[in-house]
């Protein structure tokens, strides 16, 4: 489950295992092992992964399937526009 989630998030950003490994300061083999569920990332690395992909650790672990958008720093007006777009898309 965790491995598949890491793979999906990485693919969603169109980055390679090497690029993710470089961003996290690990080897490509580590990323490959995580994605293939051969090994699990440490708690510290789980937190780094969550930060890198802007998701919660609960989401990575499959405990929470909600998705979030990072909107920090946007004005109230821009937040209102985004909220309206989301509501329109749900209809």
N, C-alpha and C positions, 0 to 999 in steps of 0.2 A: 504494500500500500504506500509506504513512504517513498520507496524507490520510484514508483510510478508517478507520484505527485511531483517529485523533483524533476523527473524527465519531462513531464507536461509543462511545468513552469519554465524550464530551460528552453524547451522547444517553442513555447509561446513567445519567448523573447528572441528567438532565432539566434541563439548562441550555442557554440560547441561545448563539449565537455571540457576542452582545453581552456576556453575562455572563462567558463565558470570556475574551473580549478584555479586559474590565475587570479581571478577576482577574490577568491576565498583564501588564497595562500596554501593550497593543497595540490596534490598531484592529480593528473587526469585519471590515473588508476583509482584514486579514492572516489572520485565522482562516478566512475564506471561501476565500482563496487557498490556504492549506495544505490544507484539506479537499478542494478541487478539483484538487489537485496542480499548481497553476499556479506556485507557488513552494514552496521548502522552508524550514522554520524554521532559523534559525542554530543553531549548536551550543549556545550559551548558552540560547536559547529552547527547544531540545529538552530540555535539562536542567530548565528551569522547568516544561515540560509534564509531564515524568516525575514531578517532585516534586508538582505539583498533582494529578495523577491517581494518585499512589502506585504507579507502575509503574516498571520499569527502562527505560533508554533502549534496551536490546536488545529489549524487548517492543514499544516504539513502532516500532522499525525492522523488526519482523518476524523478528528473529533468535532469539527465545526466546518460545515460546508458553505457558510456564508462567504461572499466575496466583497471586498472593499476597494474603494478608490482613494488614493492619497490626494487630498484636496487642501492640505495645509498651505496657508499663504494666499488663498484665493479670496477675493472680496465677497461680501454677502450677495452682491448682485450676480457675480459669476456662479456662486454656489446655487443660487435660485435658478439660473439658466440650466445648470447641470441637472438639478432635481427635476425640472420640468421635462427635459429630454428623456430622463429615465422613466418618468411617469407616462410620457407619450409612447415610449417603446413597449411598456408593459400592457398597453391597451390593444 
